[in-house]
Amino acid sequence: MERYFDRLDERWRALPIRKQHRYTLYLFVGYFLMTAGIIFKVWYDTSKSDNNMHIEHIENPVLKKNERPASPQDTLSTILKNKFYERK
């Protein structure tokens, strides 16, 4: 890993200063645009919110209403226990 970063650093230092400045500027402009976009999205989402919180019970998606509960699946511990006691 250290050799990789050393080679990367050597390549960076081999670039002309003007290119280094341009790449750094592109990096900061991209970071600024991304940050501005995220701030705008958060502002937009909070401004259109109706500020109502709906609290509901969490339902198990495996056990749906008006259906029989599914039979439990064999787990590794059950399989090993059955093998140990030679049950089938």
PECORPE-V452471 format. One record per residue. N is the residue number from 1. RES is the residue in one small letter. PHI is phi in degrees with one decimal (999 if undefined). Layout:
# PECORPE-V452471
N	RES	PHI
N	RES	PHI
This chain:
# PECORPE-V452471
1	m	999
2	e	-63.3
3	r	-64.5
4	y	-61.0
5	f	-68.5
6	d	-65.4
7	r	-63.9
8	l	-63.3
9	d	-64.5
10	e	-63.3
11	r	-64.2
12	w	-64.5
13	r	-68.8
14	a	-75.2
15	l	-68.9
16	p	-64.1
17	i	-57.5
18	r	-60.2
19	k	-67.9
20	q	-60.1
21	h	-63.8
22	r	-64.1
23	y	-62.6
24	t	-64.7
25	l	-63.7
26	y	-60.5
27	l	-61.2
28	f	-69.8
29	v	-64.4
30	g	-62.3
31	y	-63.1
32	f	-63.5
33	l	-63.7
34	m	-64.7
35	t	-63.6
36	a	-63.1
37	g	-64.0
38	i	-67.2
39	i	-62.0
40	f	-62.3
41	k	-63.3
42	v	-64.7
43	w	-61.4
44	y	-64.5
45	d	-64.9
46	t	-76.1
47	s	-74.5
48	k	-91.8
49	s	-68.8
50	d	-90.6
51	n	57.2
52	n	-105.1
53	m	-106.8
54	h	-104.3
55	i	-109.1
56	e	-130.8
57	h	-70.7
58	i	-83.0
59	e	-106.9
60	n	-73.9
61	p	-68.8
62	v	-74.2
63	l	-97.0
64	k	-88.3
65	k	-64.6
66	n	61.2
67	e	-131.6
68	r	-70.0
69	p	-66.2
70	a	-70.5
71	s	-70.5
72	p	-65.2
73	q	-78.2
74	d	-68.1
75	t	-104.7
76	l	-61.3
77	s	-65.8
78	t	-66.2
79	i	-63.2
80	l	-65.3
81	k	-64.3
82	n	-64.5
83	k	-66.9
84	f	-64.2
85	y	-92.1
86	e	54.3
87	r	-96.6
88	k	-133.5
